[in-house]
Amino acid sequence: MLPEPPISTSERPLEWDWSIEHADRQRERQADAALHGQQPFEVDRGLLKDVVREKFSVAPARIRFLSAGADPTELGAYLITLVNGREIVARVARRYMPRLKTESEVATLRYLRENTNIPVPTIYHYDSSPYNRLGGEYILMSKAPGRPLRDVYQDLNYDDLVKVLTNVAKLVVPLFGHRFSKLGSLYFDDDGPTSPSFSNLPTPNALHGVHMSSFPFTPPTLGMSHLSISSPDASNVSTPRPKHNFKVGPIISWPFFGSNRGELSHPDEVNRGPWSTTQDYFNACLDREVKSVIRENEGKSAPHRLHLDPDEIISSRHHHLRAVPGDQSDDSDEYDLEESDAEWDGPGDGMYRDYRRMQRSTFLVAHLEQRVQCVQSEMDRWLKLMNRLMEKYQVQPTGAEEIFGLDCHDLSLENVFVDLEDPTKITCIIDWESTTTRPLWQCAHLPAFLGSSPFTAKLFREIVEGLAEASSPKFAILAREWLRYEENGVRLRTAHRFVEWDGWEEGLAESMLGPADSEDDWFDDEPLDGGQANDSDGSAEFHIDWPADEETYAESEDEQLSPKRDAD
């Protein structure tokens, strides 16, 4: 069974205190007022108390506002302390992508708990209906033990920095070994037979252990009994729970649901997959933006300024390392948070929408058609560039069917928790929403918090190289393959950012991809993003000589790759 929330060491029962509650509500209102461009939505705490009391059979004593969420898809997060001292976290989501976003996050966390050693929060209850009495989808989960790596990262000495990056690598590299048959997001599929354990080896053979299939846009409502601790006596039940089956369904990704795209029908207005090939996914991205411009021209959708995934902006914040004399990473402005916020100094989204509506009402039909032709041309240019890059760097594994990995895209200092006493020990990784399966070249990348510092990026690669030499054969194979995809996928990941916005605008292609007459610059042999130089011909074969006998993989040497077996 799932464990109950940890109990406080305090022997004195807590009581509800209205003075504390009113002060915290004021703090929440102030946080809501500071959000740019978001409609305030105050969660009814009385209803939240009722929900928690019903699910845990214990009354809440404190509800403490944690954050309004830099991600506009989230209404807020709350730390709830029960009268018996136990603590849980409640997250309430906006209606950006009804049902699917919550259901995919819950399934992803369950998948990670059952099939990896990555420490993730425990889900106690969830409701994926946006029309429940609370007024938004919600998840009740365990509080992450420890503290965010953000709190100690700047003060780590060099040895501790190496240790914590090594521990991150021991989680990231094995996760890279999980393989899937489609590109999309994970959901429960408990209608099929129980999935057996499967190998983490990066081969198509790994697919046999996971039941993967596509399903309609609106999946069946997921039962909540298997994630429930509705009775205080639940911990006394020792019956082992079977593993779940999982399948890949519609993708939960910012460009497909940001700026109200989550309300669009699938697949007529926007195709969210899942897709069996990277090419099908590319075509869906192209079609998504062309249809978006057509809808705007017809007045069926509101124009908006472009935004990247808010989580990505926060994850890429710069953190100066005191352990590295002369570290200049904070001087870069590529993803600077202040730069992102500075856009609000100018006209807001409302004024921008009025401007675009004025354009649409005054321009001739020929001009609107020209805009459609422009987006089609720029998307075609991007598609050809991606195909050329994939051919040059040979990042597509050979085989009849394409395979995909699970992309840990939001490994930020805020989302990695470490032990209070030992800051090199990882205790939990949170915020797995919008996690998707992706091409292998997109899954093998540096953790988000390392991208702004060439020093730590180089150090992380060196650590993975060291693990490839010193670890078990299975881990070593994965580490070497991760390094190859990370290096040879640099330009592909950079070019892919063109379709990571929640829309298209004139000039975006030249800004992201450069002038069309300079496109050959993408194919020179100079390394990008701190990567290592490619082979002399600019490509690399992804061929692995597998041992003929799998028994050569000693179980005792492979603890870091073994799926988590602890009973819930």
C-alpha positions as CSV (number, residue, x, y, z in Angstrom):
1,M,0.0,0.0,0.0
2,L,1.0,3.6,-0.4
3,P,2.6,5.0,2.8
4,E,0.8,7.6,4.8
5,P,2.1,11.1,5.0
6,P,5.0,11.3,7.5
7,I,3.9,12.4,10.9
8,S,5.3,15.3,12.9
9,T,7.6,14.7,15.9
10,S,5.5,17.1,17.9
11,E,3.3,15.4,20.5
12,R,0.8,18.3,20.8
13,P,-2.1,18.1,18.4
14,L,-2.5,21.1,16.1
15,E,-5.6,23.3,16.0
16,W,-7.0,25.5,13.3
17,D,-6.0,29.1,13.8
18,W,-8.0,31.7,11.9
19,S,-5.4,34.5,12.4
20,I,-2.7,32.4,10.7
21,E,-5.2,31.5,8.0
22,H,-6.1,35.1,7.2
23,A,-2.5,36.2,7.1
24,D,-1.7,33.4,4.6
25,R,-4.7,34.2,2.4
26,Q,-3.4,37.8,2.3
27,R,0.0,36.5,1.2
28,E,-1.6,34.4,-1.5
29,R,-3.5,37.4,-2.8
30,Q,-0.3,39.4,-3.0
31,A,1.3,36.6,-5.0
32,D,-1.6,36.5,-7.4
33,A,-1.5,40.2,-7.9
34,A,2.2,39.9,-8.9
35,L,1.4,37.5,-11.8
36,H,1.6,39.0,-15.2
37,G,-1.3,38.5,-17.5
38,Q,-3.0,35.8,-15.4
39,Q,-6.6,36.0,-14.4
40,P,-6.8,35.8,-10.5
41,F,-8.4,32.6,-9.3
42,E,-8.5,32.1,-5.6
43,V,-8.9,28.5,-4.5
44,D,-11.7,28.1,-2.0
45,R,-9.8,26.9,1.0
46,G,-13.0,25.8,2.8
47,L,-13.7,23.3,0.0
48,L,-10.0,22.3,0.0
49,K,-10.3,21.6,3.7
50,D,-13.4,19.4,3.0
51,V,-11.6,17.5,0.3
52,V,-8.6,16.7,2.4
53,R,-10.7,15.8,5.4
54,E,-12.8,13.3,3.3
55,K,-9.7,11.7,1.7
56,F,-7.6,11.3,4.8
57,S,-10.3,11.1,7.5
58,V,-8.3,13.7,9.4
59,A,-9.0,17.5,9.6
60,P,-6.5,20.0,8.3
61,A,-4.9,22.3,10.9
62,R,-2.9,24.6,8.6
63,I,-3.1,25.5,4.9
64,R,0.1,27.3,3.8
65,F,0.3,28.9,0.4
66,L,3.5,27.8,-1.4
67,S,3.4,29.4,-4.8
68,A,1.1,30.7,-7.5
69,G,3.3,28.9,-9.9
70,A,5.5,30.6,-12.5
71,D,3.8,28.2,-14.8
72,P,0.5,29.8,-15.7
73,T,-1.1,26.3,-16.0
74,E,-1.1,26.0,-12.3
75,L,-3.4,27.9,-9.9
76,G,-1.3,27.3,-6.8
77,A,0.4,24.9,-4.5
78,Y,-0.4,24.5,-0.8
79,L,1.3,22.8,2.1
80,I,-1.4,21.2,4.2
81,T,-0.7,20.2,7.8
82,L,-3.2,17.8,9.4
83,V,-4.1,18.0,13.1
84,N,-2.0,14.9,13.7
85,G,1.0,16.6,12.3
86,R,1.2,14.9,8.9
87,E,2.0,17.1,5.9
88,I,0.8,16.8,2.3
89,V,1.0,19.1,-0.7
90,A,-2.0,20.1,-2.8
91,R,-1.6,21.4,-6.3
92,V,-4.5,22.9,-8.2
93,A,-4.3,23.4,-12.0
94,R,-5.9,25.8,-14.4
95,R,-8.1,24.5,-17.3
96,Y,-5.3,24.5,-19.9
97,M,-5.8,21.0,-21.1
98,P,-8.8,19.3,-19.4
99,R,-8.1,15.9,-17.8
100,L,-5.1,14.9,-19.9
101,K,-2.5,17.1,-18.2
102,T,-3.3,15.9,-14.7
103,E,-3.8,12.2,-15.8
104,S,-0.5,12.1,-17.7
105,E,1.4,13.6,-14.7
106,V,0.0,11.1,-12.3
107,A,0.8,8.2,-14.7
108,T,4.3,9.5,-15.3
109,L,5.0,9.7,-11.5
110,R,3.7,6.1,-11.1
111,Y,5.8,4.9,-14.0
112,L,8.9,6.4,-12.4
113,R,8.2,4.9,-9.0
114,E,7.6,1.4,-10.4
115,N,10.4,1.3,-13.0
116,T,13.2,3.5,-11.9
117,N,15.2,4.5,-8.8
118,I,14.4,8.2,-9.2
119,P,12.8,9.5,-6.0
120,V,9.6,11.2,-6.8
121,P,6.6,12.3,-4.7
122,T,3.9,9.9,-3.8
123,I,0.4,10.6,-5.2
124,Y,-2.3,10.0,-2.6
125,H,-5.4,11.3,-4.5
126,Y,-6.2,13.3,-7.6
127,D,-9.2,14.5,-9.5
128,S,-8.7,15.2,-13.2
129,S,-12.1,16.8,-13.8
130,P,-11.9,20.6,-14.2
131,Y,-15.5,20.8,-13.1
132,N,-15.2,19.3,-9.7
133,R,-16.4,21.3,-6.6
134,L,-12.9,22.8,-6.1
135,G,-13.1,24.4,-9.5
136,G,-9.9,23.0,-10.9
137,E,-8.1,19.7,-11.3
138,Y,-6.0,18.8,-8.3
139,I,-3.4,16.4,-7.0
140,L,-2.7,15.6,-3.3
141,M,0.8,14.3,-3.0
142,S,3.6,13.8,-0.5
143,K,5.8,16.7,0.6
144,A,9.3,16.4,-0.9
145,P,11.8,15.5,1.8
146,G,14.9,17.7,2.2
147,R,15.3,21.1,0.6
148,P,15.7,22.4,-3.0
149,L,19.2,22.2,-4.4
150,R,18.7,25.9,-5.2
151,D,19.2,26.7,-1.5
152,V,22.7,25.2,-1.3
153,Y,24.0,25.1,-4.9
154,Q,25.8,28.4,-4.9
155,D,27.8,27.4,-1.7
156,L,28.9,23.9,-2.7
157,N,32.6,23.3,-2.7
158,Y,34.1,21.6,-5.8
159,D,34.1,18.1,-4.3
160,D,30.5,18.4,-3.3
161,L,29.6,19.8,-6.7
162,V,31.2,16.7,-8.3
163,K,29.3,14.4,-6.0
164,V,25.9,16.0,-6.6
165,L,26.4,16.0,-10.4
166,T,27.5,12.4,-10.2
167,N,24.3,11.5,-8.4
168,V,22.3,13.4,-11.0
169,A,24.0,11.5,-13.8
170,K,23.2,8.2,-12.1
171,L,19.6,9.1,-12.4
172,V,19.6,10.7,-15.8
173,V,21.5,8.1,-17.7
174,P,19.5,5.0,-16.7
175,L,16.3,7.0,-17.4
176,F,17.7,7.6,-20.9
177,G,17.7,3.8,-21.4
178,H,13.9,3.5,-21.2
179,R,12.4,3.0,-24.7
180,F,8.9,3.6,-26.1
181,S,7.3,2.9,-29.4
182,K,5.5,6.3,-29.8
183,L,6.1,10.0,-29.3
184,G,3.7,11.5,-26.8
185,S,2.9,11.4,-23.1
186,L,2.4,8.6,-20.7
187,Y,-1.1,7.5,-19.4
188,F,-2.4,4.5,-17.5
189,D,-3.5,1.5,-19.5
190,D,-4.8,-0.9,-16.8
191,D,-7.0,-2.8,-19.2
192,G,-4.2,-5.0,-20.5
193,P,-2.1,-7.7,-18.8
194,T,0.3,-6.7,-16.1
195,S,3.5,-5.6,-17.6
196,P,6.6,-7.6,-16.6
197,S,9.9,-6.0,-15.7
198,F,11.9,-4.9,-18.7
199,S,15.5,-4.2,-19.5
200,N,16.8,-0.7,-19.5
201,L,19.2,-1.4,-22.3
202,P,18.9,1.1,-25.2
203,T,17.7,-1.4,-27.8
204,P,14.4,-1.9,-29.6
205,N,14.1,-5.1,-27.6
206,A,13.3,-3.1,-24.5
207,L,9.9,-2.5,-26.0
208,H,8.7,-6.0,-25.3
209,G,8.3,-5.2,-21.6
210,V,6.0,-2.2,-21.8
211,H,2.5,-2.3,-23.2
212,M,2.3,0.8,-25.5
213,S,-0.5,1.9,-27.7
214,S,-2.3,5.0,-28.8
215,F,-5.7,6.0,-27.5
216,P,-8.3,8.6,-28.3
217,F,-8.0,12.2,-27.3
218,T,-10.2,11.7,-24.3
219,P,-9.0,8.6,-22.5
220,P,-11.3,6.7,-20.1
221,T,-11.7,8.3,-16.7
222,L,-9.0,6.9,-14.4
223,G,-10.2,5.2,-11.2
224,M,-8.8,6.7,-8.1
225,S,-9.0,3.8,-5.7
226,H,-5.5,2.6,-6.5
227,L,-4.1,5.9,-5.4
228,S,-6.2,6.4,-2.3
229,I,-5.5,6.4,1.4
230,S,-9.0,7.1,2.6
231,S,-8.7,5.1,5.8
232,P,-6.3,5.6,8.7
233,D,-5.9,1.8,8.8
234,A,-4.7,1.6,5.2
235,S,-1.1,1.1,6.3
236,N,-2.2,-2.2,8.0
237,V,-3.0,-3.8,4.7
238,S,0.0,-5.7,3.3
239,T,-1.4,-7.1,0.1
240,P,1.1,-6.4,-2.6
241,R,-0.2,-4.2,-5.3
242,P,0.3,-5.2,-9.0
243,K,2.2,-3.0,-11.3
244,H,0.3,-0.8,-13.7
245,N,0.4,-0.8,-17.5
246,F,1.2,2.3,-19.4
247,K,0.6,3.6,-22.9
248,V,1.7,6.6,-24.9
249,G,-1.1,9.0,-25.7
250,P,-1.6,12.6,-26.7
251,I,1.4,14.8,-26.0
252,I,1.3,17.3,-23.1
253,S,3.6,20.0,-24.3
254,W,3.4,23.8,-24.1
255,P,3.2,24.5,-27.9
256,F,0.2,22.1,-28.0
257,F,-1.8,23.5,-25.1
258,G,-0.3,27.0,-24.2
259,S,-2.3,30.1,-24.9
260,N,-5.7,28.3,-24.9
261,R,-4.6,25.7,-27.4
262,G,-5.6,23.0,-25.0
263,E,-9.3,23.7,-25.7
264,L,-8.8,22.9,-29.5
265,S,-10.2,19.7,-30.8
266,H,-8.0,16.8,-31.6
267,P,-7.0,16.0,-34.4
268,D,-9.0,18.4,-36.5
269,E,-7.8,21.7,-35.0
270,V,-4.5,20.4,-33.6
271,N,-3.0,17.0,-33.8
272,R,-1.5,16.0,-30.5
273,G,-0.5,12.5,-31.5
274,P,0.8,10.1,-30.4
275,W,3.1,9.6,-33.4
276,S,5.0,6.6,-34.5
277,T,7.8,8.5,-36.2
278,T,9.7,11.8,-35.7
279,Q,8.7,12.8,-39.2
280,D,5.0,12.5,-38.3
281,Y,5.6,14.7,-35.3
282,F,7.4,17.3,-37.4
283,N,4.5,17.4,-39.8
284,A,2.1,17.9,-36.9
285,C,4.1,20.9,-35.7
286,L,4.0,22.4,-39.2
287,D,0.3,21.8,-39.5
288,R,-0.3,23.2,-36.0
289,E,1.2,26.6,-36.8
290,V,-0.4,26.9,-40.3
291,K,-3.8,26.2,-38.9
292,S,-3.3,28.6,-36.1
293,V,-2.6,31.5,-38.5
294,I,-5.7,30.5,-40.5
295,R,-7.8,30.5,-37.4
296,E,-6.5,33.9,-36.4
297,N,-7.2,35.3,-39.9
298,E,-10.7,34.1,-39.7
299,G,-11.2,35.6,-36.2
300,K,-11.7,32.2,-34.6
301,S,-8.8,32.6,-32.2
302,A,-7.4,35.5,-30.3
303,P,-3.9,36.7,-31.3
304,H,-1.3,36.7,-28.6
305,R,2.4,37.5,-28.2
306,L,4.6,34.4,-28.3
307,H,5.7,32.6,-25.2
308,L,8.1,29.7,-24.4
309,D,7.2,27.2,-21.8
310,P,7.3,29.1,-18.5
311,D,8.9,26.2,-16.7
312,E,11.7,26.3,-19.2
313,I,12.4,30.0,-18.5
314,I,12.5,29.4,-14.8
315,S,14.6,26.2,-15.1
316,S,17.2,28.1,-17.1
317,R,17.9,30.8,-14.6
318,H,21.5,31.4,-13.9
319,H,23.1,30.5,-10.6
320,H,26.6,31.8,-9.9
321,L,28.9,29.2,-8.4
322,R,31.2,30.4,-5.6
323,A,33.2,27.3,-5.9
324,V,34.3,28.3,-9.4
325,P,36.5,31.5,-9.3
326,G,35.7,33.7,-12.3
327,D,32.4,31.9,-13.2
328,Q,30.7,34.3,-15.7
329,S,27.5,32.3,-16.2
330,D,25.4,34.9,-14.6
331,D,26.5,37.5,-17.2
332,S,24.7,35.7,-20.0
333,D,21.2,37.0,-20.9
334,E,20.0,34.1,-23.1
335,Y,17.4,33.0,-20.6
336,D,17.6,35.7,-18.0
337,L,14.5,35.9,-15.9
338,E,14.7,39.7,-15.7
339,E,14.8,39.9,-19.4
340,S,11.8,37.7,-19.7
341,D,9.9,39.9,-17.2
342,A,11.0,43.1,-18.9
343,E,8.6,42.4,-21.8
344,W,5.9,43.6,-19.5
345,D,7.3,47.1,-19.5
346,G,5.8,47.5,-23.0
347,P,2.3,46.9,-24.3
348,G,0.6,44.0,-22.7
349,D,-1.2,41.0,-24.3
350,G,-4.5,42.9,-24.4
351,M,-3.0,45.8,-26.4
352,Y,-1.3,43.3,-28.7
353,R,-4.6,41.5,-29.3
354,D,-6.2,44.9,-30.2
355,Y,-3.3,45.6,-32.6
356,R,-3.7,42.3,-34.3
357,R,-7.4,42.7,-34.6
358,M,-7.0,46.1,-36.1
359,Q,-4.6,44.6,-38.7
360,R,-7.0,41.9,-39.6
361,S,-9.9,44.4,-40.1
362,T,-7.9,46.8,-42.3
363,F,-5.7,44.5,-44.3
364,L,-6.9,43.1,-47.6
365,V,-7.7,39.5,-48.0
366,A,-4.5,39.2,-50.2
367,H,-2.4,40.3,-47.2
368,L,-4.0,37.7,-44.9
369,E,-3.3,35.0,-47.5
370,Q,0.3,36.2,-47.8
371,R,0.6,35.6,-44.0
372,V,-0.6,32.1,-44.5
373,Q,2.0,31.6,-47.3
374,C,4.7,33.0,-45.1
375,V,4.1,30.7,-42.2
376,Q,3.9,27.8,-44.6
377,S,7.2,28.8,-46.2
378,E,9.0,29.3,-42.8
379,M,7.7,26.0,-41.4
380,D,8.8,24.2,-44.6
381,R,12.2,25.7,-44.2
382,W,12.4,24.5,-40.6
383,L,11.3,21.0,-41.6
384,K,13.9,20.7,-44.4
385,L,16.6,21.9,-42.0
386,M,15.6,19.3,-39.4
387,N,15.7,16.5,-41.9
388,R,19.1,17.6,-43.2
389,L,20.5,17.7,-39.7
390,M,19.1,14.3,-38.9
391,E,20.7,12.9,-42.0
392,K,24.0,14.6,-41.3
393,Y,24.4,13.5,-37.7
394,Q,22.7,10.1,-38.2
395,V,20.8,10.4,-34.9
396,Q,18.1,8.0,-36.0
397,P,18.8,4.4,-34.8
398,T,18.7,1.8,-37.5
399,G,15.8,-0.6,-37.4
400,A,12.3,-1.2,-38.8
401,E,10.5,0.8,-36.1
402,E,11.6,4.1,-34.5
403,I,12.1,4.2,-30.8
404,F,11.8,7.1,-28.3
405,G,13.0,7.9,-24.8
406,L,11.5,9.8,-21.8
407,D,12.7,13.4,-21.8
408,C,13.5,14.8,-18.3
409,H,13.1,18.3,-19.5
410,D,12.7,20.3,-16.3
411,L,15.6,19.3,-14.0
412,S,16.0,22.7,-12.4
413,L,17.5,23.6,-9.1
414,E,14.0,24.3,-7.8
415,N,12.9,20.7,-8.7
416,V,15.8,18.7,-7.3
417,F,15.7,18.2,-3.5
418,V,18.7,17.2,-1.4
419,D,19.2,15.9,2.1
420,L,19.3,18.5,4.9
421,E,22.5,17.1,6.3
422,D,24.2,15.9,3.1
423,P,23.5,18.3,0.2
424,T,25.0,15.8,-2.3
425,K,22.3,13.2,-1.6
426,I,19.2,13.6,-3.8
427,T,16.0,12.9,-1.9
428,C,13.3,13.8,-4.4
429,I,12.7,15.2,-7.9
430,I,9.5,17.1,-8.4
431,D,7.5,18.7,-11.2
432,W,7.1,16.0,-13.8
433,E,4.2,17.6,-15.6
434,S,4.5,17.9,-19.3
435,T,7.0,15.1,-19.4
436,T,6.9,13.4,-22.8
437,T,8.5,10.7,-24.9
438,R,10.9,12.2,-27.5
439,P,13.5,11.3,-30.1
440,L,16.7,10.1,-28.5
441,W,18.6,13.1,-29.6
442,Q,16.1,15.3,-27.7
443,C,16.2,13.2,-24.5
444,A,20.0,13.2,-24.2
445,H,20.7,16.7,-23.0
446,L,22.2,18.5,-20.0
447,P,20.1,19.0,-16.9
448,A,18.4,22.4,-17.3
449,F,20.3,24.0,-14.4
450,L,23.6,23.4,-16.1
451,G,22.9,25.0,-19.4
452,S,24.0,28.5,-18.5
453,S,27.5,27.6,-17.2
454,P,30.1,26.2,-19.7
455,F,32.1,25.0,-16.7
456,T,29.4,22.8,-15.1
457,A,28.3,21.6,-18.5
458,K,31.8,20.4,-19.3
459,L,32.1,18.9,-15.8
460,F,28.8,17.0,-16.2
461,R,30.0,15.5,-19.5
462,E,33.3,14.5,-17.9
463,I,31.4,12.8,-15.1
464,V,29.3,10.8,-17.5
465,E,32.5,9.8,-19.4
466,G,34.0,8.6,-16.1
467,L,30.9,6.6,-15.3
468,A,31.1,5.0,-18.8
469,E,34.6,3.7,-17.9
470,A,34.1,2.7,-14.2
471,S,30.5,1.5,-14.0
472,S,28.9,-1.9,-14.9
473,P,28.8,-2.9,-18.6
474,K,25.1,-2.1,-18.8
475,F,25.5,1.4,-17.4
476,A,28.6,2.0,-19.4
477,I,26.8,1.3,-22.7
478,L,24.0,3.7,-21.7
479,A,26.5,6.4,-20.7
480,R,28.4,6.2,-24.0
481,E,25.2,6.3,-26.0
482,W,23.9,9.3,-24.0
483,L,27.2,11.1,-24.7
484,R,26.9,10.5,-28.4
485,Y,23.3,11.6,-28.7
486,E,24.0,14.6,-26.5
487,E,26.8,15.8,-28.7
488,N,25.4,15.0,-32.1
489,G,21.9,16.3,-31.2
490,V,23.1,19.8,-30.2
491,R,22.1,21.4,-33.5
492,L,18.9,19.5,-33.7
493,R,17.8,20.6,-30.2
494,T,18.7,24.2,-31.1
495,A,16.7,24.1,-34.3
496,H,13.8,22.4,-32.6
497,R,13.3,25.5,-30.4
498,F,11.7,27.1,-33.4
499,V,8.6,25.0,-32.7
500,E,8.7,25.3,-28.9
501,W,6.8,28.6,-28.9
502,D,3.0,28.7,-28.4
503,G,2.6,30.3,-31.9
504,W,4.2,31.8,-34.9
505,E,5.0,35.3,-35.9
506,E,6.7,37.0,-38.9
507,G,10.4,37.1,-38.3
508,L,10.6,34.2,-35.9
509,A,12.4,31.9,-38.4
510,E,15.1,34.5,-39.1
511,S,15.5,35.2,-35.4
512,M,15.7,31.5,-34.4
513,L,17.3,29.9,-37.5
514,G,19.2,32.8,-39.0
515,P,19.0,34.2,-42.5
516,A,18.0,31.7,-45.2
517,D,21.1,32.4,-47.2
518,S,23.3,31.4,-44.2
519,E,21.7,28.1,-43.6
520,D,24.8,26.2,-44.5
521,D,26.3,27.5,-41.3
522,W,24.3,24.9,-39.5
523,F,26.4,22.2,-41.1
524,D,29.9,23.3,-40.4
525,D,32.0,21.3,-38.0
526,E,32.4,24.0,-35.3
527,P,30.9,22.7,-32.0
528,L,27.8,24.4,-30.5
529,D,26.7,24.9,-27.0
530,G,30.0,23.8,-25.5
531,G,29.7,20.5,-27.3
532,Q,32.6,18.5,-28.5
533,A,33.7,18.5,-32.1
534,N,32.1,15.9,-34.3
535,D,33.9,13.2,-36.2
536,S,35.9,14.3,-39.3
537,D,32.9,13.8,-41.6
538,G,30.5,15.5,-39.1
539,S,28.6,12.4,-38.3
540,A,28.7,9.4,-36.0
541,E,27.4,5.9,-36.3
542,F,25.3,4.7,-33.4
543,H,26.3,1.1,-33.4
544,I,26.7,-0.9,-30.2
545,D,28.4,-4.3,-30.0
546,W,26.1,-6.1,-27.5
547,P,27.5,-9.0,-25.5
548,A,26.2,-12.3,-26.8
549,D,25.4,-13.5,-23.3
550,E,23.2,-11.3,-21.1
551,E,24.5,-13.2,-18.1
552,T,27.7,-11.2,-18.4
553,Y,25.7,-8.3,-16.8
554,A,26.3,-9.1,-13.1
555,E,23.3,-8.3,-11.0
556,S,25.5,-7.1,-8.1
557,E,27.2,-4.6,-10.4
558,D,24.0,-3.1,-11.7
559,E,22.2,-1.7,-8.7
560,Q,21.9,1.7,-10.1
561,L,19.9,0.4,-13.1
562,S,17.6,-2.0,-11.2
563,P,13.9,-0.9,-11.2
564,K,12.6,0.2,-7.9
565,R,11.1,-2.7,-6.1
566,D,10.0,-1.3,-2.8
567,A,6.4,-2.1,-2.0
568,D,4.1,0.9,-1.8
